[in-house]
Amino acid sequence: MNYFSQFWDENRDDEYASWGTSTWYFETNDTDEVLKQITVYKNGKIVKYSDDKLEDEFGGLCDQTLTIDDCDGLEITKEEFYKLWS
């Protein structure tokens, strides 16, 4: 498994724009499929997606392959990811 994050320096372009900027966290497998995804917004709102919850009114799990290089992300540990996930 691979774990990485990416800071997004723009607000959402919808009715939730007031949530502010966000940091995205990803767990991917060896074929770069996103298995779990967490988005933490500046206002403290957190949304999480996985096979158990593919989408909701705020967004959804990335359905494309993704690598740390695709988004200029930062590598994080499994422990860091699951601290946010739980």
C-alpha positions in Angstrom: 0.0 0.0 0.0 1.0 3.6 -0.6 0.0 6.6 1.5 0.3 10.2 0.5 -1.3 13.6 0.9 -1.9 16.7 -1.2 -2.8 20.2 -0.2 -5.4 21.9 -2.4 -5.1 25.7 -2.2 -8.4 26.5 -3.7 -11.9 26.5 -2.2 -14.6 24.2 -3.6 -16.6 25.5 -6.5 -20.0 24.8 -5.0 -22.3 25.7 -2.1 -19.6 24.4 0.3 -16.9 26.8 -0.8 -16.9 28.4 2.7 -15.3 25.2 4.0 -12.0 26.6 2.7 -8.9 24.9 1.3 -8.3 21.2 1.9 -5.8 18.5 2.3 -6.4 15.2 0.6 -5.1 11.9 1.9 -4.9 8.7 -0.1 -4.3 5.0 0.3 -3.5 3.3 -3.0 -2.6 -0.3 -3.9 0.3 -1.5 -6.0 -1.7 -0.8 -9.2 -2.3 2.8 -8.1 -6.1 2.3 -7.5 -7.4 4.6 -4.7 -8.7 2.4 -1.9 -9.4 5.0 0.7 -9.6 8.8 0.6 -9.9 11.5 3.2 -10.4 15.2 2.7 -9.8 17.6 5.6 -11.1 21.1 5.0 -9.8 24.3 6.7 -13.0 24.6 8.7 -12.5 21.2 10.2 -15.0 19.3 8.1 -13.7 15.8 7.2 -15.1 13.5 4.5 -14.0 9.9 3.9 -14.6 7.5 1.1 -13.8 3.8 0.4 -15.6 0.8 -1.1 -17.9 1.0 1.9 -18.9 4.6 1.0 -18.2 5.4 -2.6 -19.9 8.8 -2.6 -22.3 11.2 -0.8 -23.6 14.8 -1.3 -20.1 16.2 -0.8 -18.1 14.1 -3.2 -16.8 10.6 -3.9 -13.9 8.2 -4.0 -11.4 8.9 -6.8 -12.2 6.4 -9.7 -8.9 6.9 -11.6 -5.5 5.6 -10.8 -3.4 8.1 -8.8 0.2 8.3 -7.7 2.1 10.7 -5.5 3.7 12.1 -8.6 0.3 12.8 -10.3 -0.6 15.3 -7.6 2.9 16.5 -6.4 1.9 15.0 -3.0 3.8 14.2 0.1 4.4 10.7 1.3 2.9 9.9 4.7 2.9 6.8 6.9 0.2 4.2 7.2 -0.1 5.3 10.9 -0.6 8.9 9.9 -3.3 7.9 7.4 -5.2 5.7 9.9 -5.0 8.2 12.7 -7.2 10.4 10.4 -9.3 7.5 9.2 -10.4 6.4 12.7 
